[in-house]
Amino acid sequence: MQEIIDGFTQAFQLIVTLNPELLQVTALSLYISLSATIIATLIAIPAGGLIHFREFVGKRVLITIIQTLYSVPTVIIGLLVFLLISRSGPLGIFGLLFTPTGMMIGQTILILPIMTGLVITALSGVDRNIRDTLVSLGATEFQSIAQIVREARFAILTAVILGFGRAISEVGVAMMIGGNIRGETRVLTTSIALETGMGNFGLSIALGIVLLAIALVVVLIMNLITSGALSDSDRIRGGPMA
Amino acid sequence: MIRLSGASRKFGERDVVSGIDLEIRRGEIFALIGPSGSGKTTLLRLIDLLDRPTSGSIMFDNSPTDGPEHERRTVRRRMAMVFQKPGVLNATVGQNIAFGLQFRGMQKGEVHEQVASVLEMVGLSGLSERRALTLSGGEMQRVAIARAIVTRPEVLLLDEPTANLDPLSTGIIENLIVRVNHERKTTVILATHDMGQGQRLAGRIGVMMEGRLVQAGEIYDIFHHPVNRAIATFVGIDPIRHGIVLSNDHNLATIVVQGTSIQAVTALEKGQQVALCIRPEEVTLSLPGTCAPASSARNCLAGTITRLLPYGPFTRVHVDCGVPLTALVTRQSSEELNLATGARVNATIKATAIHVIPDQEPESPSPHGTKDRQ
């Protein structure tokens, strides 16, 4: 019990004094996971759009596979990316193993299925009537897809935020691809794992609090947007997540 | 303007519309009328080139429309369709109306002007910045119409534009449709299940039943000379069945129906099984004993009132004259004649006001546009 109380006391000290190592780890976590989220968004929206708007053989099967991959274990993605980018792997020449870039790639692959799947769900939520209306108003295929994506913006934003949540909270990829190198690839989750193992509960608790605080901020922003407090769509488009 | 030849559309194995032959004339208001599920929406979608016909062809301005999608889009941009559900997007009223213009690459300034002018036309000035989803049903439908007409289409397609709207909104929208047709010479094709709306707005009417266009023509023809019993019922006539032509002298036929002898003008020959269509407003009621002597072109039948139904400013009077008749009289004459259930009256109908249709079993669908009289 005393251990936990001491841990919290130390954690608050670290946070209040803006401990440099804590800040550095937090910044790197945000940098890697935000980058992965942005890249995955840029892929998931067009990919989800294509899958939703085009009719093709195996569409149902593809969607089922995507949905299955929502819950792919992070260590499996870690293993896969490791095999691809390690020295002897097909992408070994780029030397991406144990780099932040490698971690971004891994997290992008990890969150791509859930984001693509939720984008498809978001687009299916737009009334079929809207699409007919746009086409009958003379929209090209691209113009109508762009408007429907815009119409589904709140649901798509949810997909983006869930993707970010999965990226920043995962350990498998960060550990296996990043290698938890201090000052280089050490992020919030891998630090917690390491510091806890070494008995530095104070730092672990501080890192955990920061991680939860990030989640809280994300949820607050999402609620703010979807509740219509930021009802002007133009402000949303320039908003923090999209 | 638009010509459909044998146009059909299947969904799976089911024919939703089949064998539609129809010509829409430039500048007219054409109403497609029929019960729900008769294929009106599907036909409008074919005309708007949203769907391709499974078979048959559609010509727009004498050009075929079966080309690749970009060619069809060029034609589609000369039309605009308003769907039954307004399909308003989660944006401002102004943004909603601007879509069609933006898709055509119009400059921002001009878009702004056009949107403002069309908002004025539909009576929603000043609502440009409102979020469209906060409008009432009637206002939303006006936004949908504004969005369609702002592109100045040559053809305006409307699918049940006033279904589920209150009478006031319906009136506003009907006026708008007539105005667009009048001022801009826009050809209007309107699908409705409301017979009265078709009658109020359209010059010509096409009646759809079970995916087929069963009759197309001038309003008067449809209302007074329906080609079969189904249409007769739909336009508000209860056909009197099981008649038989007893004799026919130069198109003035004597028909016996349920034991009563009635004179009517028809070319159908002796021995033909028929049904009689009599519009309630063509039946005149008078007190017993005041009946004018039956001339050769006038039927005078004595009967008993079985039922009185208020019908707007009129009263529908059901009279049993051996055959069931319905008369439409004003409230005032209803009071003057002291009409009441059980009272005796005389019903007078001109022979020319009785529309005679052949009544065979089973009923064969009639080819559209043909007339079975004279």
Interface residues (C-beta under 8 A of the other chain):
Chain A: D127 N129 I130 D132 T133 L134 V135 S136 L137 G138 A139 T140 E141 Q143 Q147 R150 E151 S231 S233
Chain B: R45 D48 L50 E69 R73 R76 R77 M79 A80 M81 F83 K85 G87 L89 N90 A91 F99 G100 Q102 F103 R104 R131 A144 R147 A148 T151 L157
